[in-house]
Amino acid sequence: MKKLLLIAVLLGAAYFGLIDSSWLSTENNQTGVNFEKVSETVLEHAIAGKIGNLQVEGYGTVTRILPDDNKGSRHQRFIITISSGKTLLISHNIDLAPRIDSLKTGDTLEFYGEYEWNPQGGVIHWTHHDPAGRHTPGWIIHKGKKYE
C-alpha cells in the first residue's frame, strides 16, 4: 500500500511539474519502487492527457530516421516507438550536442528531455545541455554513449 501511495504522489508531482523526473533515478531508489516503470507511466499519462512542458525519461526503438531540420538551430530528427506502441518524435539539437552518427532504424535508446504533446503523439526536445543554464539538461544514450 505504501508503494502505491508513493507512486501516486510521484506521478502527481511529475504531472504538475513539481519535481524533475531525474530525481527518479535508480541511484536515489531506497524504496524498492521500479522508477523506470514510474517514468514510463508519467510519459504515458502525459500522452493520454495531452500534457506538455514536462520533463520525462524513457526508452524506445528507432522506427524512422527523418531529415535534419536545418531551419534555425539544427536538429537531428527521428521517430521512436515506446513500449506502449505509441510513437514520439525526438528532436535533438545538434548545434548544442553531438549528432548520433551511428543511429539506425531498429536501434534502442534511452532519453531524458522535455515532452510536448501534439496530435501525432508528441515530441521530445531539450535532449542536450542549456548553455544559459535556465533549462534542465537532457540527454540521449545510444549504444552506451551519452549525447548531451
N, C-alpha and C positions, 0 to 999 in steps of 0.2 A: 504494500500500500504506500509506503514511504517513497519507493522508486516511482510509482505512478504520479504521486503528488509532485515530486521533483521534476519529472519530465513535463508535467503540465505547467509548472511555474517557469521552467526554462523556455518552453515553446511560447508561452505568453510573453515573456520578456523579450525574446528574439523577435516575435511578431510585431511588438510595439516599438522595436528598436532600442530597448533599454539596455541590452547587452550586446557585445560584439561576439559573434559566434566563434572567434578564435579562442575564447575562453573555454570552449567545449573540447579542448584537445585532450588526448589520452594522457598527456603529462600531468594534467590537473585532475584526473579522474581518481577520486578516492571513494566513489560511491558504488562502483560496480555497474553504473549505467553505461549502456553502449552509446557513446556520444556520436559515433559515425551514423547510427540509426537515427538519433535525435536530429542531427544536421540534415539528413535526408528528409526527415519528416517536416522540418521547418521549410525546406525548399518546396516540398510537395504542397504544403498549406499555402505558401506564397503564390504558387502557380494557380491553384484552385481558387484562391481568394482574390486573384488579380492584384496582388500587392507588389509594390516596387520599393526601390530605395532601401534594400535590405541586404546586409552582409550575409553571405551564405558560403558554406563549404560543401563540396560534393565530389562526385566522380562520374565518369561516363565513358562511352565508347564513341570515337570519332566516326561519324557516318557520312560526312560530306565535307570536302575542303573547298572553300569559296575563294574567289579572287580577293586580293588585298583591297581594302578601302584606302585610297590614296588622297582623298579629299580632306584637307586639314591635317590633323595628326594621323599618321599611317597606322592602320590596324590589320593584323593578320586575323582572318575570319574563318570559322569552321563551325559545323553543326555537330553536336554530340547528342547521344541518346542516353538518358539516365535509366536507372533500374526499373522505373515505372513504365518505361516505353515512351515517355514524353521527350520532346526534343528541345534543345536550347541552342541559341547562337552564342558562341564565345567570340568576343571582340577584344583582342589582345593588342594593346598599344605597343607597336614595335619602334616607336621613336623613344620610348622610355624604358623598354625591356627588350631583352634579346628575342629574336624570331626563333620559333621552334622549327628549325630546318628539317629535322628528321620525321616530322609528323606525317602520318599516313592514315588512310581510311582503315578502320578496324583496330587502331591503337586505343588503349585505355589511358586515361589521365585523371588526375585529381586537380581541383581548382578551389580557389578562395577569392571571391570578388563580390561586387555589388550586383544583385539581381534586379532587373527592371522587367515588369510584365509587359507583354504585347500579345496580340491575338494568335501569333504563331507559337506561343509557349513562353517566350521571354528571351532576354539577353543577359549574359554575364559580362560585365566590364570591370574596370579598375582591377585587373589582374596583374598589377605592377605597383611599384612604389609611387608616392606622390612627392615630387621634388620640393614642393612648397610645404609639405608636412601637414596639410589640412585634411587629408583623407586617409582612411585606414588602408595600409598597404595590402595588396593582394598578391597572388602567385598562381602558377600552374606547375604541377610536377608531371613530367613525362619521361618515362624510362629512367626513373631515379634522379633526374636532374631538375632542379628547381629554377624556374624562369620568373624573375620578379623585377 
